[in-house]
């Protein structure tokens, strides 16, 4: 292993320079970004429907049916249009060698609002090329900087909303790490001033508008001092502009413990945190609500918004012929967020109430992921029947 590593270091530095220049250019683009779009004011709103792969097409089709029912009048008038976008399957992406093929990306650019099913991200050892996550790429291309994930369990006093930074942190250049030698691999973590300030401000604005009295900043700034330290200090500075809101900060490891602490967890309201920590802790939080299959999320930017389940594509369910039994609740929860974001709050409230009845109160149908429970289509029918009953 001993030796002269000048060539290896030189090659690694060249790759690092490319990453640095790309991130500096991204900082400039963020600073030059336009005022946020008012999605509710768009005269003819195009909603992209992307099935993804694995169980994605199944649960997305169910959500599309429910969404079409709720927006039937607007679809008939043409003020809302659905655009079906295929091409996000792992097979198609692998064939193109890209996280999102160019033609698919062009279709996405035409849709200010997107409802997207899960997509498969290759891991080391998978029979697929090392392409980046389609989710990560979409967030970058559409600058969807905020991943907002609500978790609510009234009988346990849980009412949490997580604001996960979506375009930086450990995921920013996740596929551009450097194998310096056979013995040394380096990945990168990115924190920018503009990127951190906008996610922090969005979290505090949400807290103010929704009467939430606490924002908790979650990092590992005691160890990851440069990037996490920057994130923590910038969020605290933004918090000073909201004196009516209590700001506290926690390390990610102890926060995962406090979420299961029955005495403390009911005190939390709004969280703001970097990308990786947000990804992990929101999966933990979703378990209190019934699992990742029950939780939806929104990905918000200035010009685009994308709504999705928080779980993966479950290829094993497809391989075992169980895709028809996939739980659509995650996508239906995402549909609630979509409706709210485009200004159809009455429809969002109606769907949310129907889901609460179906999932937690009546429970006439149960999803088990197997033939011991309802199919995805049957459950979507149950939700629509409940909506109709609420409208009667």
N, C-alpha and C positions, 0 to 999 in steps of 0.2 A: 504493500500500500504506500510505502514511502516513495517520494520522488519529487520531481519538479512539476508543479501544476500551472505553470504560466499560461500554457495554451488553453487549458480548461477554464482558468479564471478569465482570460480574455474573451473566450466564447460566451461565458455566462454574463459578463458585463455588457457585451453587445446585445444579448437578448434582453437584459434588464433595461438598457437604454431605450429599446423599442417600447417596452411597457411604460416607462416613465413618460416618454413623449406622448403616447396615446392617452395616458391619464391626465396630463397637462392640457391636452386638447379638449378632453371631456370637461375639465373644469371650466374652460373658456365657454364651451357650449352651454353649460348650466347657467353661467353668469349672464349669457345673452338670451336666455329663453324668454318667450313671450308670456304675457299674462295668461292665467289659467282660463280654459274654455268653460263656458256655462253649458254643460251637456243638456240641461233641461230646456234650453232655448233653441236648440237645433230644429229647424223646420222639418227636415226630412232626415230622420236618424237611421243610419245603417248599423245594424247589430250583426257582427260576425259570429257565426256559430262554428266552432272548431271542435271536432270530436276527439282529436288526439289519437291515442292508440290504447291497446289493452282493453280495459273495461270502459275507457273514455267515451267511445261512440255510443255505448249503451246508456250510460247515465246522462250524457249530454242530450241524447234524443228525448229522454224522459223530461228533462228540464225544458227543452225547446217546446214540447207539447204544452206544458204548464204555462210557460211564458206566452205562447201563442194564444192560449185561452184568456189570459189576463189582459193581453193587448189586442184582442180580436178587433175591436172597433178601429184602432189606429192602423193595424195592418190592412184592414179593408179600405180605409181612406188613403193609405199610402204615406202617412206621416211617419210610420215606422216600417222599415224593410229588413228582412233577414237575408244574410248572405252566407251560404254554406261554404266553408273553406276546408277542403281536404288537403292531404299532403303532409300532415304532421306525424304520420306513422314512422316508427323507427326504421322500417324497411326503406321508405322513400328518403328519409334524411340520411341514412347510411349510404344509399346509392349516390346521392348528391355530394356526400362528404361534408355536409353542413348541418349545423344545429337547426337552421330553418332555411329551406331552399329559397332561392331568390324569387321565384314566381309566387311562392306562398307569402313571402314577406311583402311583396307588392300588393297582394290582396288584403293583407292585414292593415297596410297603410290606408286603405280605403274605408276602414271601419273605426270610427271614434270609440266604439264600445264593442267589447269582445267577450263572449261566453265560451270558455275553453275547457275541454276535458283534459285529464292527466296525460302526460307524455313520458315515454321511457327514456331514461338517461343511462347510457352505457357505463358500466363499472369495469375496473381492471379484471380481466379474465372472461368478460362477456365476448360473445362472437360478433362484436360490432366494432367499427373504428372508434377512435377516441375523439368523438365529437362532443361539443359543449352541450349542456342542458338547453333544450328549447325554451324552457321557462326563463332561464338566465338571459338567453339571447333576446327574447322578446322584451324583457324588462329593460335591457340595454337599448335596443333599437327604438323602442317607443318611449324611452325614458320614464318608465313606470317606477318612480322612486320610492313609493310607499306601499308596503304590503300591510293591509289592515285586516286583522283577524279578531272578531268578537267571540267571546265565550260567555254564555249566560246560563246559570242553573239556579233559578229563584229559590228553590227549597233548601239550597245549601248556602244562600247568601252570596253567590258568585256572580259578579257583573264586571267582566274584564274586557278591555279592548287593547290589543297589542298593535303598536306602530313599529313595524320592522323595516329598517332601512333596506332597500331592495337592490341597489345598484353598486354597492361598495363592499367594504369589509373583506372577509376571506373568500367571498364568491366573485369579487370583481374581475379577477384574472385567473379564475380557477383552473382553466385548461392551459395556462401559459407558464406554469412552473418550470423550473430548470433542473435537469439531471446533470449536476456539475461534473460528477464522476460516478462510477458504479457504486460508490460508498456514500455519496452526498446528494440529496435532493432538496431543493428550496422552492417553497411557494410564497405568495405575497399577500399581505393584508393592506387594504387601502382605506384611508379616511381623508375626506376633504372638508374644508370649511363650508363651502356652498352646499355640498351634499348633506352634511350633518345639520346645518341650520334649517334647511327646508323640511326635513323630516321632524325635527324638534318643534318647529312652528306649527306644523300640521297637527301634531299630537296635542299641543297646548290649545290651539284654536278649537279642536274637537272637544277637549275637556271644558273649555269656557262655554261653548255653545250648547253643550249637553248637560251642564250642571254637575260635572265631575270634579271632585275637590282634591284629587291627588294625581300627580304624575310621577311615576317611578322610573328612573334611568337605570338601565341594567348593562353592566360591562364587566370586564376583568382588568380594570385599570391599575390594580395593584401589581399586576404581573406584566400585562401587555401595555406598558406605560406610554408608548408613543401614540399609537393609533387609538387604542381604547381611551387613553388619557385625554386625547384631543376631543374625542366624541363626548366624553363625560363633561369636560369643561365648557364646551360650546353649548351643550344642552342646558347646563346650569345657567349659563348666561342668558339664553332665551327665556328660561323659566323666571328670571328676574322681572321680565316684562308682564308677568301674570301674577301679581302679588296675592290675589285671592285664592290661588291654587297652591297647595302644599307640594313641594318638590322634595323627593328623597332619592337616594341612589343605593344600589345593591350590586354585589358581585353575582355573576350568573350562577355559580355553584350553590350559594346559599339561597338564591331566589328559587331554584328548583325545589329546594327543601321547604321553603316557606309557602309555596303553592299547595303543599299537602298538609300544612299546619292549620288545623281547623280554627285555632284561636286567632291567627294572624291573617289568613288568606282573604277574609271578608273585608279587610281594610283597603285592599288594592283596587284601583279603578282603571287607570290608563298607564300603559307601559310604553317606553320608547327605547329601542335597543338596536345594535348592529345586526347585520344580516344573519350570520351563522347562529348566534344566540337566539335570535327570533325564530329561526327555523326549528330549532330544537325545543324551545320552551313552549311554543304554541302547540306542538304535537302533544306534549305533556298536558297542557291545559285542556285540550280537546277531550282527553280521556274523562274528565269530570262531566262532560256533556254527553258522553256516550261513545267516544272514540273518534278517530280522525275521519271516519266515514260520515260523521254528523256535522262536520264543520266546513264552512265555506270561507273564502277570503276575497278581498278586492285588492287590485294592484292599480294604484292611482298615479297618474301623471298630469302634466298641464294640458296636454292635447289628446291623450288617449286614456282609456281605462279598461282593464281586463279583469274578469271575474272567473274564479275557478275553485275546485275542491282543493283541500290542503294535502290530500293523500296521493299516492302514486298510481301507476297504471295497472297494478295487480296482474302481471302476465300469467302467474300461476293459475288464477281463476279462469283465464281464457284457455290455457293448456288443458285444464281439467273439465272444460265444457260448462263452467259455472257462471259465465259472464251474464247470462240472463237474470241471475239472482243477485247482481251487484246492487248495493244500497245507493239510491239516488239522492239521499238527504243532503249530502255534502254539496252537490251541485245545486240543489234546490235552495239551500241556505245561501249559496253564492248568488243565486237568482234574486233573492230578497235584497242583497246588497246592490245588485245591478239596478233593480227597479228604484231603489232609494236614490242612487247616484244620478239617475236620469230624470229625477223629479217626479216620479210616479209613487209618491210616498203612500198614498191610500192603497195602491196595489201591493206595495211591499209589506205594509202592515197586515193586509189580508192574507198573503201567503205565509208570513211569519206566524200568524195566529193559527192557520190551518196546520202548519208543521208542528207547532207546539201541541196541538190536539192529537195529531196522528202519532207523534213520537213519544209524548210523555203522559198524555191524559187517557184517551180512549184505548190506544194500542190495539185496534181491531186487527191489524195486520202486523206481522213481524218479519223483519229481514234477517236472515241467518247466513246468507251467502251460499246457501245450498237448497236442495229441493224440500228441505224441512220447513222452509219459509216462503214468503211471497216473492214473486218475480219483481224485477225493477218496474216493468210496465204496470203490473197490478198495483204496486205501491203508488205510482204516479196517478193512476186512476183514483185511488183512495184519497189522495191529497186534493185532486180536482173535485171529487164529490163533496169533500169537506168544505172547500171554498164555496161551492154552490149552496151548501146548507147555510153557511154564514151569510151569504148574500140574500137568502130567502126572507 
